[in-house]
Amino acid sequence: MKHWPVGVTEDEVKATFAASGEVAECRLLRPDVSLEWAALVRMSSPEQAAAARQSVDDTFPAVDQKPLEVTIQQKNGAPKEDHCYVKNVPSNTTKEKITALFGKYGEVKWCNVLASGRKDASSGALVEMSSAEEAQKAIADLNGKTLPLAELGQTIKVRYALNKDKTPA
């Protein structure tokens, strides 16, 4: 499976698959330079694997989300009143999702998703609004809020692993 947010735990991966049956084995794939992780999951039976693929593909993982921290961006010690600095953004979010979220509070002039630089941390984002008032509205409503992954994250993609030892007939 791919599109897991950086920092996901094996327990969270197992919880995502628990409704489909017993997880026999789970392994996280944590590339150093990626904004998302992958996981290998082996279910206890082929029937459970088929049920898991059917029910988990294109869904959001069962992971704990930290509340967003949204403040005015500081540059060289001075506030940029129309710029928001956002912490605890899911690492696999997109610029489009951040733009849509902040677009509820006014015009987003630009935004940038920042990689954390650590392979176990969430990301951040910078957002420029068209006015200081719009930035303040976004900060007032979003700071400290825990949003569902549907608003910021990506869905999981599940596929069967290929056995590389066997060649197709």
Residue frames as a rotation matrix with the C-alpha (Angstrom) as fourth column:
MET 1
0.580 0.815 0.000 0.00
0.815 -0.580 0.000 0.00
0.000 0.000 -1.000 0.00
LYS 2
-0.585 -0.761 0.282 1.15
0.752 -0.638 -0.163 3.51
0.304 0.117 0.946 -0.70
HIS 3
-0.180 0.393 0.902 0.25
0.029 -0.914 0.404 7.06
0.983 0.098 0.153 0.39
TRP 4
0.485 0.233 -0.843 0.68
0.831 0.177 0.527 6.55
0.272 -0.956 -0.107 4.14
PRO 5
0.826 -0.221 0.519 1.61
-0.263 -0.965 0.009 9.75
0.498 -0.144 -0.855 5.95
VAL 6
-0.203 -0.966 -0.160 5.14
-0.020 0.168 -0.986 9.91
0.979 -0.197 -0.054 7.32
GLY 7
-0.701 -0.153 0.696 5.22
-0.668 -0.202 -0.717 8.79
0.251 -0.967 0.040 10.94
VAL 8
0.443 0.878 -0.184 2.46
-0.753 0.475 0.455 6.18
0.486 -0.063 0.871 10.64
THR 9
-0.371 -0.533 0.761 2.94
-0.865 0.497 -0.073 3.28
-0.339 -0.685 -0.645 13.04
GLU 10
-0.906 0.040 -0.421 2.53
-0.148 0.903 0.404 -0.45
0.397 0.428 -0.812 12.48
ASP 11
-0.710 0.686 -0.161 -0.37
0.479 0.303 -0.824 -0.38
-0.517 -0.662 -0.543 14.94
GLU 12
-0.184 0.649 -0.738 -2.14
-0.468 -0.718 -0.515 2.27
-0.864 0.250 0.436 12.82
VAL 13
-0.579 -0.052 -0.814 -1.60
-0.789 0.285 0.544 0.20
0.204 0.957 -0.206 9.65
LYS 14
-0.946 0.214 -0.243 -2.95
0.254 0.956 -0.146 -2.90
0.201 -0.200 -0.959 11.42
ALA 15
-0.524 0.789 -0.321 -5.96
0.190 -0.259 -0.947 -0.92
-0.830 -0.557 -0.014 12.72
THR 16
-0.340 0.371 -0.864 -6.78
-0.840 -0.532 0.102 0.18
-0.422 0.761 0.492 9.18
PHE 17
-0.526 0.045 -0.849 -6.94
-0.603 0.685 0.410 -3.49
0.600 0.727 -0.333 8.08
ALA 18
-0.931 0.052 0.362 -8.52
-0.278 0.542 -0.793 -4.95
-0.237 -0.839 -0.490 11.24
ALA 19
-0.052 0.999 -0.010 -12.09
-0.726 -0.044 -0.687 -4.86
-0.686 -0.028 0.727 9.91
SER 20
0.355 0.146 -0.923 -11.08
-0.882 0.379 -0.279 -7.20
0.309 0.914 0.264 7.07
GLY 21
0.844 -0.056 -0.533 -9.44
0.134 0.985 0.108 -9.85
0.519 -0.162 0.839 9.24
GLU 22
0.801 -0.584 -0.131 -6.25
0.205 0.062 0.977 -10.72
-0.562 -0.809 0.170 11.04
VAL 23
0.703 -0.675 -0.224 -3.01
-0.626 -0.438 -0.645 -9.09
0.337 0.594 -0.731 9.95
ALA 24
0.906 -0.394 -0.153 -0.38
0.420 0.880 0.221 -11.84
0.048 -0.265 0.963 9.94
GLU 25
-0.105 -0.985 -0.135 2.55
0.928 -0.145 0.342 -9.58
-0.357 -0.089 0.930 9.10
CYS 26
0.930 0.348 0.115 3.14
0.366 -0.885 -0.288 -5.87
0.002 0.310 -0.951 8.66
ARG 27
-0.095 -0.986 -0.136 6.21
0.902 -0.143 0.407 -3.97
-0.421 -0.084 0.903 7.52
LEU 28
0.797 0.307 -0.520 6.60
0.154 -0.936 -0.318 -0.22
-0.585 0.173 -0.793 7.02
LEU 29
0.109 -0.738 0.666 8.68
0.989 0.011 -0.150 1.11
0.104 0.675 0.731 4.13
ARG 30
0.761 0.125 -0.637 10.23
0.392 -0.871 0.297 4.42
-0.517 -0.476 -0.712 5.16
PRO 31
0.281 -0.698 0.658 12.27
0.869 -0.105 -0.483 6.02
0.407 0.708 0.577 2.39
ASP 32
-0.303 -0.539 -0.786 14.53
0.859 -0.512 0.020 8.82
-0.413 -0.668 0.618 3.64
VAL 33
-0.949 -0.208 -0.238 13.54
0.092 -0.902 0.423 11.40
-0.303 0.379 0.874 1.04
SER 34
-0.594 0.783 0.185 9.85
0.513 0.192 0.837 10.69
0.620 0.592 -0.515 0.55
LEU 35
-0.736 0.449 0.507 6.87
-0.621 -0.747 -0.239 12.72
0.271 -0.490 0.828 1.77
GLU 36
0.458 0.862 0.219 4.91
-0.885 0.419 0.201 9.52
0.081 -0.286 0.955 2.24
TRP 37
-0.592 -0.606 0.531 5.53
-0.672 0.735 0.090 5.95
-0.445 -0.303 -0.843 3.31
ALA 38
0.017 0.561 -0.828 4.33
-0.717 0.584 0.381 2.58
0.697 0.587 0.412 2.10
ALA 39
-0.170 -0.031 0.985 3.50
-0.851 0.509 -0.131 -0.65
-0.498 -0.860 -0.112 3.92
LEU 40
-0.536 0.043 -0.843 3.53
-0.455 0.827 0.331 -4.34
0.712 0.561 -0.423 3.19
VAL 41
-0.234 0.557 0.797 0.69
-0.902 0.181 -0.391 -6.23
-0.362 -0.810 0.460 4.84
ARG 42
-0.753 0.076 -0.654 0.05
-0.243 0.891 0.383 -9.97
0.612 0.448 -0.652 4.77
MET 43
0.065 0.863 0.500 -3.39
-0.982 -0.034 0.186 -11.06
0.177 -0.504 0.846 5.89
SER 44
-0.333 -0.194 0.923 -4.05
-0.635 0.769 -0.068 -14.48
-0.697 -0.609 -0.379 7.49
SER 45
-0.118 0.325 0.938 -5.85
0.523 0.824 -0.219 -15.85
-0.844 0.465 -0.267 4.43
PRO 46
-0.892 -0.179 0.415 -6.33
0.452 -0.325 0.831 -15.06
-0.014 0.929 0.371 0.74
GLU 47
0.018 0.981 0.192 -10.01
0.867 -0.111 0.486 -14.35
0.499 0.158 -0.852 1.44
GLN 48
0.507 0.097 -0.857 -9.10
0.687 -0.646 0.333 -11.77
-0.521 -0.757 -0.394 4.07
ALA 49
-0.593 -0.774 -0.223 -6.57
0.408 -0.527 0.745 -10.24
-0.694 0.351 0.628 1.69
ALA 50
-0.645 0.438 0.626 -9.26
0.641 -0.136 0.755 -9.91
0.416 0.889 -0.193 -0.99
ALA 51
0.455 0.847 -0.277 -11.68
0.857 -0.332 0.394 -8.38
0.242 -0.416 -0.876 1.53
ALA 52
0.149 -0.486 -0.861 -8.99
0.580 -0.662 0.474 -5.95
-0.801 -0.570 0.184 2.72
ARG 53
-0.843 -0.473 0.257 -8.14
0.468 -0.409 0.784 -4.87
-0.265 0.781 0.566 -0.81
GLN 54
-0.272 0.841 0.467 -11.83
0.741 -0.127 0.659 -4.28
0.614 0.525 -0.589 -1.53
SER 55
0.631 0.681 -0.372 -12.58
0.745 -0.398 0.535 -2.36
0.216 -0.615 -0.759 1.67
VAL 56
0.309 -0.588 -0.748 -9.33
0.579 -0.508 0.638 -0.41
-0.755 -0.630 0.183 2.25
ASP 57
-0.545 -0.554 0.630 -8.35
0.832 -0.259 0.492 0.72
-0.110 0.791 0.602 -1.27
ASP 58
-0.472 0.261 0.842 -9.13
0.337 -0.829 0.446 4.41
0.814 0.494 0.304 -1.87
THR 59
0.736 0.625 -0.262 -9.91
0.493 -0.228 0.839 5.06
0.464 -0.747 -0.476 1.80
PHE 60
0.293 -0.622 0.726 -8.12
-0.588 -0.716 -0.377 7.16
0.754 -0.316 -0.575 4.38
PRO 61
-0.331 -0.505 -0.797 -5.89
0.264 0.761 -0.592 5.40
0.906 -0.406 -0.119 6.92
ALA 62
0.810 0.546 -0.213 -6.82
0.301 -0.074 0.951 5.06
0.503 -0.835 -0.224 10.58
VAL 63
-0.262 -0.955 -0.141 -4.08
0.765 -0.116 -0.634 7.34
0.589 -0.273 0.761 11.92
ASP 64
0.349 0.281 -0.894 -3.92
0.831 -0.534 0.156 9.83
-0.433 -0.798 -0.420 14.76
GLN 65
0.197 -0.219 0.956 -3.78
0.641 -0.709 -0.295 13.43
0.742 0.671 0.001 13.56
LYS 66
-0.524 -0.379 -0.763 -2.12
0.804 -0.515 -0.296 16.22
-0.280 -0.769 0.575 15.48
PRO 67
0.604 0.733 -0.314 -4.01
0.598 -0.677 -0.429 19.51
-0.527 0.071 -0.847 15.64
LEU 68
0.301 -0.455 0.838 -2.91
0.745 -0.437 -0.504 22.11
0.595 0.776 0.207 13.13
GLU 69
0.093 -0.319 -0.943 -0.79
0.683 -0.669 0.294 24.97
-0.725 -0.671 0.156 14.40
VAL 70
0.195 0.078 0.978 -1.51
0.882 -0.449 -0.140 28.05
0.428 0.890 -0.156 12.29
THR 71
0.257 -0.213 -0.943 0.25
0.603 -0.727 0.328 31.35
-0.755 -0.653 -0.058 13.01
ILE 72
0.956 -0.085 -0.282 1.42
-0.247 -0.754 -0.609 34.46
-0.160 0.652 -0.741 11.20
GLN 73
0.605 -0.787 0.120 4.65
0.744 0.505 -0.437 33.75
0.283 0.353 0.892 9.36
GLN 74
0.737 -0.501 -0.454 7.75
-0.056 -0.714 0.698 35.48
-0.674 -0.489 -0.554 10.69
LYS 75
0.651 -0.612 0.449 10.50
0.674 0.194 -0.713 36.55
0.349 0.766 0.539 8.30
ASN 76
-0.325 -0.890 0.321 13.73
0.454 -0.445 -0.772 37.97
0.830 -0.105 0.549 9.72
GLY 77
-0.796 -0.002 -0.605 11.93
0.601 -0.117 -0.791 38.46
-0.069 -0.993 0.094 13.05
ALA 78
-0.770 0.563 -0.301 9.12
-0.525 -0.826 -0.203 40.55
-0.363 0.002 0.932 11.55
PRO 79
-0.228 0.766 0.601 5.55
0.275 0.643 -0.715 39.29
-0.934 0.003 -0.357 10.97
LYS 80
-0.984 0.140 -0.107 4.24
-0.136 -0.216 0.967 38.99
0.112 0.966 0.232 7.44
GLU 81
-0.628 0.755 0.189 0.62
-0.502 -0.207 -0.840 39.82
-0.596 -0.622 0.509 8.23
ASP 82
0.327 0.797 -0.508 -0.92
-0.924 0.158 -0.348 38.18
-0.197 0.583 0.788 5.14
HIS 83
-0.189 -0.484 -0.854 1.18
-0.566 0.764 -0.308 34.98
0.802 0.425 -0.419 5.37
CYS 84
0.700 0.421 0.577 0.22
-0.714 0.444 0.542 31.93
-0.027 -0.791 0.611 7.43
TYR 85
-0.517 -0.807 -0.285 2.67
-0.733 0.590 -0.339 29.34
0.442 0.033 -0.897 8.70
VAL 86
0.592 0.804 0.056 1.03
-0.766 0.540 0.348 25.93
0.249 -0.249 0.936 9.21
LYS 87
-0.635 -0.758 0.144 2.49
-0.762 0.585 -0.279 23.06
0.127 -0.287 -0.950 11.26
ASN 88
-0.592 0.299 0.748 1.33
-0.219 0.834 -0.506 19.44
-0.775 -0.464 -0.429 11.64
VAL 89
0.256 0.577 -0.776 0.18
-0.942 -0.030 -0.333 19.10
-0.216 0.816 0.536 8.04
PRO 90
0.702 -0.029 0.712 0.02
0.037 0.999 0.005 15.45
-0.712 0.023 0.702 6.94
SER 91
-0.232 -0.957 -0.176 3.23
-0.194 -0.132 0.972 14.74
-0.953 0.260 -0.155 5.09
ASN 92
-0.708 -0.033 0.705 1.42
0.600 0.498 0.626 13.41
-0.371 0.867 -0.333 2.02
THR 93
0.333 0.845 -0.419 -0.79
0.418 -0.530 -0.738 16.45
-0.845 0.071 -0.529 1.50
THR 94
-0.161 -0.320 0.933 -0.80
0.984 -0.122 0.128 18.43
0.073 0.939 0.335 -1.72
LYS 95
-0.962 -0.213 -0.174 -0.60
0.209 -0.977 0.037 22.10
-0.178 -0.001 0.984 -2.57
GLU 96
-0.593 0.799 0.102 -4.12
-0.092 -0.193 0.977 21.82
0.800 0.570 0.188 -4.01
LYS 97
0.112 0.643 -0.758 -5.55
0.768 0.427 0.477 20.53
0.630 -0.635 -0.446 -0.71
ILE 98
-0.461 -0.336 -0.821 -3.91
0.805 -0.549 -0.227 23.36
-0.374 -0.765 0.524 1.27
THR 99
-0.990 0.106 0.088 -5.17
-0.043 -0.845 0.534 25.91
0.131 0.525 0.841 -1.26
ALA 100
-0.260 0.958 -0.123 -8.72
0.184 0.175 0.967 24.52
0.948 0.229 -0.222 -1.03
LEU 101
0.020 0.232 -0.973 -8.63
0.976 0.206 0.069 24.55
0.216 -0.951 -0.222 2.78
PHE 102
-0.583 -0.328 -0.743 -7.41
0.567 -0.819 -0.084 28.15
-0.582 -0.471 0.664 3.04
GLY 103
-0.894 0.292 0.339 -9.61
0.173 -0.474 0.863 29.23
0.413 0.831 0.373 0.12
LYS 104
0.011 0.927 -0.376 -12.58
0.872 0.175 0.457 29.00
0.489 -0.333 -0.806 2.51
TYR 105
0.234 -0.012 -0.972 -11.23
0.797 -0.571 0.199 32.13
-0.557 -0.821 -0.124 4.22
GLY 106
0.559 -0.031 -0.828 -10.42
-0.316 -0.932 -0.179 34.24
-0.766 0.362 -0.531 1.18
GLU 107
0.919 -0.247 -0.309 -8.15
-0.282 0.139 -0.949 34.36
0.277 0.959 0.058 -1.84
VAL 108
0.560 -0.799 0.219 -5.01
0.301 0.443 0.845 32.26
-0.772 -0.407 0.488 -1.65
LYS 109
0.670 -0.384 -0.635 -2.30
-0.693 -0.630 -0.350 34.08
-0.266 0.675 -0.688 -3.61
TRP 110
0.090 -0.610 -0.787 0.15
-0.542 0.633 -0.552 31.19
0.835 0.477 -0.274 -3.30
CYS 111
0.727 0.015 0.687 1.06
-0.640 0.376 0.670 28.30
-0.248 -0.926 0.283 -1.05
ASN 112
-0.020 -0.796 -0.605 3.93
-0.660 0.465 -0.590 25.91
0.751 0.388 -0.535 -0.60
VAL 113
0.970 0.243 -0.013 4.01
-0.166 0.702 0.693 22.57
0.177 -0.670 0.721 1.22
LEU 114
0.159 -0.959 0.235 7.24
-0.923 -0.229 -0.309 22.16
0.350 -0.168 -0.922 3.17
ALA 115
0.416 -0.141 -0.898 8.93
0.150 0.985 -0.085 18.84
0.897 -0.100 0.431 3.80
SER 116
0.990 0.042 0.134 9.87
-0.124 -0.190 0.974 18.32
0.066 -0.981 -0.183 7.43
GLY 117
0.193 -0.978 -0.076 13.38
-0.766 -0.102 -0.634 17.07
0.613 0.180 -0.769 6.73
ARG 118
-0.617 -0.312 0.722 12.82
-0.714 0.607 -0.348 14.27
-0.330 -0.731 -0.598 9.26
LYS 119
-0.725 0.296 -0.622 11.53
-0.315 0.661 0.681 10.88
0.612 0.690 -0.386 8.24
ASP 120
-0.588 0.542 -0.600 9.21
0.764 0.617 -0.191 10.62
0.267 -0.570 -0.777 11.25
ALA 121
-0.669 0.271 -0.692 7.55
0.274 -0.775 -0.569 14.04
-0.691 -0.570 0.444 11.25
SER 122
0.433 0.846 0.310 4.63
0.763 -0.160 -0.627 15.86
-0.481 0.508 -0.715 9.71
SER 123
-0.380 -0.521 0.764 5.11
0.871 -0.481 0.105 18.63
0.313 0.705 0.636 7.21
GLY 124
-0.271 0.309 -0.912 4.33
0.406 -0.822 -0.399 22.30
-0.873 -0.479 0.097 7.22
ALA 125
0.052 0.303 0.952 3.00
0.985 -0.174 0.002 24.83
0.166 0.937 -0.307 4.75
LEU 126
-0.744 -0.170 -0.646 3.25
0.251 -0.967 -0.035 28.52
-0.619 -0.188 0.762 3.94
VAL 127
-0.035 0.811 0.584 0.16
0.999 0.021 0.032 30.26
0.014 0.584 -0.811 2.64
GLU 128
-0.951 -0.174 -0.254 -0.15
0.174 -0.984 0.024 33.84
-0.254 -0.022 0.967 1.39
MET 129
0.019 0.999 0.049 -3.65
0.904 0.004 -0.428 35.25
-0.427 0.052 -0.903 1.60
SER 130
-0.046 -0.008 0.999 -4.77
0.768 -0.639 0.031 38.37
0.638 0.769 0.035 -0.26
SER 131
0.208 0.090 0.974 -5.11
-0.361 -0.919 0.161 40.35
0.909 -0.385 -0.159 3.00
ALA 132
-0.838 -0.511 0.189 -4.14
-0.308 0.158 -0.938 40.32
0.450 -0.845 -0.290 6.66
GLU 133
-0.230 0.846 0.481 -7.82
-0.947 -0.080 -0.311 40.04
-0.225 -0.527 0.820 7.59
GLU 134
0.615 0.433 -0.660 -8.22
-0.630 0.772 -0.081 36.82
0.475 0.465 0.747 5.59
ALA 135
-0.303 -0.803 -0.513 -5.08
-0.115 0.565 -0.817 35.40
0.946 -0.189 -0.264 7.20
GLN 136
-0.811 0.021 0.584 -6.46
-0.579 -0.172 -0.797 36.21
0.084 -0.985 0.152 10.65
LYS 137
0.273 0.961 0.031 -9.79
-0.961 0.274 -0.027 34.52
-0.035 -0.023 0.999 9.81
ALA 138
0.438 -0.182 -0.880 -7.95
-0.304 0.892 -0.335 31.35
0.846 0.414 0.336 8.75
ILE 139
-0.663 -0.748 -0.044 -5.77
-0.153 0.193 -0.969 31.40
0.733 -0.635 -0.243 11.86
ALA 140
-0.517 0.529 0.673 -8.75
-0.854 -0.259 -0.452 31.95
-0.065 -0.808 0.586 14.17
ASP 141
0.536 0.839 -0.093 -10.67
-0.844 0.531 -0.070 29.02
-0.010 0.116 0.993 12.70
LEU 142
0.658 -0.258 -0.708 -7.89
-0.217 0.835 -0.506 26.50
0.721 0.486 0.493 11.95
ASN 143
-0.369 -0.886 0.280 -5.36
-0.579 -0.017 -0.815 26.89
0.727 -0.463 -0.507 14.75
GLY 144
-0.693 0.010 0.721 -5.68
-0.657 0.403 -0.637 23.97
-0.297 -0.915 -0.273 17.16
LYS 145
0.407 0.911 -0.071 -8.19
-0.834 0.339 -0.436 22.15
-0.373 0.237 0.897 14.93
THR 146
-0.640 -0.483 0.598 -7.79
-0.188 0.853 0.487 18.49
-0.745 0.199 -0.637 14.06
LEU 147
0.022 0.625 -0.780 -9.08
-0.960 -0.204 -0.190 17.94
-0.278 0.753 0.596 10.54
PRO 148
0.635 0.209 0.744 -10.11
-0.058 0.973 -0.224 14.62
-0.771 0.099 0.629 9.03
LEU 149
-0.417 -0.871 0.260 -7.58
0.182 0.201 0.963 13.20
-0.891 0.449 0.075 6.58
ALA 150
0.162 0.549 0.820 -10.18
0.937 0.173 -0.302 13.62
-0.308 0.817 -0.487 3.84
GLU 151
0.947 0.224 -0.232 -9.47
0.171 -0.959 -0.226 17.35
-0.273 0.175 -0.946 3.92
LEU 152
0.540 -0.806 -0.242 -5.69
-0.768 -0.589 0.251 17.17
-0.345 0.051 -0.937 3.79
GLY 153
-0.279 -0.730 0.624 -4.38
-0.409 0.679 0.610 13.64
-0.869 -0.085 -0.488 3.22
GLN 154
-0.356 0.113 -0.927 -4.45
-0.897 0.237 0.374 11.19
0.263 0.965 0.017 0.35
THR 155
0.729 0.634 0.256 -6.28
-0.671 0.736 0.088 7.89
-0.133 -0.236 0.963 0.13
ILE 156
-0.181 -0.735 0.653 -4.39
-0.463 0.650 0.603 4.62
-0.868 -0.193 -0.458 0.44
LYS 157
0.313 0.185 -0.932 -3.74
-0.920 0.301 -0.249 2.63
0.234 0.936 0.264 -2.71
VAL 158
0.062 -0.206 0.977 -3.82
-0.551 0.809 0.206 -1.14
-0.832 -0.550 -0.063 -2.15
ARG 159
0.433 0.049 -0.900 -2.54
-0.828 0.416 -0.375 -3.71
0.356 0.908 0.221 -4.60
TYR 160
0.973 -0.137 0.184 -1.38
0.056 0.920 0.388 -7.29
-0.223 -0.367 0.903 -4.39
ALA 161
0.172 -0.979 -0.109 2.36
-0.700 -0.199 0.686 -7.80
-0.694 -0.042 -0.719 -4.12
LEU 162
0.732 -0.031 -0.681 4.00
-0.577 0.504 -0.643 -9.58
0.363 0.863 0.351 -7.02
ASN 163
0.700 -0.539 0.468 6.05
0.010 0.664 0.748 -12.66
-0.714 -0.519 0.471 -6.30
LYS 164
0.497 -0.568 -0.656 9.28
-0.851 -0.467 -0.239 -11.88
-0.170 0.677 -0.716 -8.12
ASP 165
-0.441 -0.677 0.590 10.52
-0.537 0.725 0.430 -15.47
-0.719 -0.127 -0.683 -7.75
LYS 166
-0.095 0.512 0.854 7.83
0.550 0.742 -0.383 -16.77
-0.830 0.433 -0.352 -10.10
THR 167
-0.912 -0.143 -0.384 7.64
-0.236 -0.582 0.778 -15.86
-0.335 0.800 0.497 -13.75
PRO 168
-0.004 0.993 -0.115 4.22
-0.745 -0.080 -0.662 -15.59
-0.667 0.083 0.740 -15.40
ALA 169
-0.224 -0.005 0.975 3.07
0.322 0.943 0.079 -18.64
-0.920 0.332 -0.209 -17.33
